[in-house]
Amino acid sequence: QVQLVESGGGLVQAGGSLRLSCAASGRTSSSYNMGWFRQAPGKEREFVAALRWSGGNTYYKDSVKGRFTISSDSAENTVYLQMDSLKPEDTAVYYCAAGPFYYTSYAQMSDYTYWGQGTQVTVSS
């Protein structure tokens, strides 16, 4: 079992920045692909960014490319999502997820086994 706890959400004006953190505990000796998803009110949860354990490749939703950066600190068992140039449409609850490292897909919820409880990000115009 892996437990994931997100933090770093909050209220920010458009154009501002936030850094989300996802702290992992439990069976962290295993290797996982890590992902960030978000869910806005009345909408389905959607993929935002992923970090492959094998090779460290990163992937992003088109609308966040160039603005968001996913990274990790293996010593701290923490994954980050740096969000810059935030827009009101980025407002959502952001979720961290961990999935089997041998999965080659990364953008579907079914690619992930463990989920955090989410952290609210609100971007005002």
N, C-alpha and C positions, 0 to 999 in steps of 0.2 A: 504494500500500500504506500502511496505517496500523498502527502498533504500539501496543498498549495494555498498560499495566503497572499492576496494582492494588497497593495497599498500605494499611496501617492496620488489618488484621485482628488478632485476638488473643482472649484469654480475658477475659471480663468477667462479673460477677455479674448476676443478674436485677435489672432496674431501672436498670442502668448504661447508659453511652453509648459509642459508638465512631463515628469518622468515617473512612469509606473514601475513598481517593483513586484516581483513574484518570488516569494521565498518558498523553497521546497524543503520538506522534511520527511522522514520515514525512510523508505527504501531508495535513497538517493544514490546508492552505490551502483545501481543499474543505470543504463544510458537511455535517454529519452529525446525524442524530438519535442520541441517546445513551440507553443503557438499562443497568439493573442487573438481573441475574438471580441466582438462588441454587439450589444443589442440595444437599439433605440426603442422608445415607447411605441408599441403597436407594430413593431417590425420583427422579422426573424433575426436570430443571431447570425452574424456574418464574420467571415474570416478577415483578419487585419494583417497579421504578419506571422512568419514562422522561421524557426531556426533549426536546421537539420543537425542532429548529433554527428552524423557521419559527414565530414568535410566542412561542417560549419556554414553551409550555404544558407542564405537568407532569401525570403520571398515576401512580397508585399501585395496587398490589394492595390489596384491601379491608382485609386484616388488618394492614397497616402504615400505613394512613392515620392522620394525626395523630401518628405516632411517627417516621416516616422523612421526610427531606427531600432531594430531589435538586437540585443546583445546579451551576453551572459558572463557571469563570474563563477566559474566552477568551484573555486575555493569557498565561496560563500553560498553555493547552491542557490543562486539567485539569477533570475532572468529579468531584463529591463526592457521597457518600451519608452524610448525618448520620443516625445511628440512635440514638434515645433510647428510654427505657423498654423496654429489650430484655427479651425473654422467652426461656426455654429453647427454645421452638419456632422461634426465629429462627436457631438453630444450623445452619450450612451453609457450603459454600464459595460465596463471592460472586464473580460474574463481571461485568465491565464489557464493553459491546458498543457498536459504532458501525454505523449503517446509513444508507442513502441518505436525504438530507433530503427527497426528494419522496415518500417512502412515507408514507401516511396511517395505516397501522396500526403498532403499536408493541409489542404484547404477546406476539408469537410469536418464537421463535428465528429463524425464516426472514425476519424483518424486518431482521435485522442481518447484516452482512458480516464484520466484524472482531470478534475476541474477545480478551480478556486471558487470562492463565493462571490467574486466580483467587486469592482470599485467604480463609483460613479464619477464620470467626467462630464462637466457642464461648461460649455463654451458660450459666452454671452456676446451678442453682436454690438 
